[in-house]
Amino acid sequence: MARYGNSRIEDRRRLKRLAYTRNTRVFRKMLTYFDKRPVIIAEGDSWFAYPPKNFIGKAPANIMDHIKKRTRKKANMLRLEVSGDEAVDMLQGGQKRKMVNLMKEFGGRVDVLLFSGGGNDIVGKGDMEDLLNTYQAGFTVEQCIHQQNLEKKVAEIKNAYMTLLDIRNQYSPDTVIITHCYDYPFPSDTAGRFLLGLIRTGPWMKPFMDAKKIKDKDLQRGISIYLIDAMYKVLQDIEVDAAANGKFKVVKTIGTLPNESDWQNEIHPTRRGFGLVAEKIYNEMLNHISGLPRW
């Protein structure tokens, strides 16, 4: 018995040193040992999961790294985010089943579900190219965009968020969902580079604009603004529809990163930029969770 007791004490000490976990079994233990802590689950894309530059260094590299640092190990946090994830993919198939199972098991204990999704649904091959018309002389930003395809894409994103709301409402109605609306990117040829440049991803917008003969820089920037605004409007509409219980919050992150120097590459902020966005999200978290350190 003494040996088991010592093992339990060591286990508790080890878990107390963790700021978060990606393992459901470990998360379950954290909830058992530290049942007074706020409980946070995070699901999302590269804005939550972007890796440190070249995978070197320990400085915060994404929104969740900054939030993790600010919680100062005062929360039970499960992180599920993966770079490249799309909102639609996160709310269907195996990922949907995982979210359902988590809400079934931990529902009623989860204070906040952080969600970052929708950005990858509109950029990259298979998405961005379908949202654009081939440029003709005199085209405006709006004319450069294939409106019917954009409406379909926006509907898909909305449906994903509504599925998330349905899961929350059924299994964990008191959990607050907090999401964000990205910011206006600067289309460019700057890609993401990792492992000292051996791995290169992107760019995700400009090549498809160029292929559609949309070469004017102002038009390209205008298109990026138009697409982000379209997605933000969807989130605003959902927030209004969910206003009866106030459990769906969209943090207005548009305007946080107004300069090209705020961006590490075409669609990802610098570390500092991620920190500025994280600050706004964390401040919203403070409105719903007691016991978290102030920013």
Buried (B, 14 or more C-beta within 10 A) or exposed (E): EEEEEEEEEEEBEEBEEBBBBEEBEBBBBBBEBBEEBBBBBBBBBBBBBBBBBEEEEEEBBBBBBBBBBBBEBBBBBBBBBBBEBBBBBBBBEEBBEBBBEBBEBBBEBBBBBBBBBBBBBBBBEEBBBBBBBEBEEEBEBEEBBBEEBBEEBBEBBBBBBBBBBEBBBEBBEEBBBBBBBBBBBBBBEBBBBBEEEEEEBBBBBBBBBBEBBBEBEEBBBBBBBBBBEBBBEBBEEBBEEBEEEEBBBBBBBBEBBEEEEBBBBBBBBBBBBBBBBBBBBBEBBBEBBEEBEEB
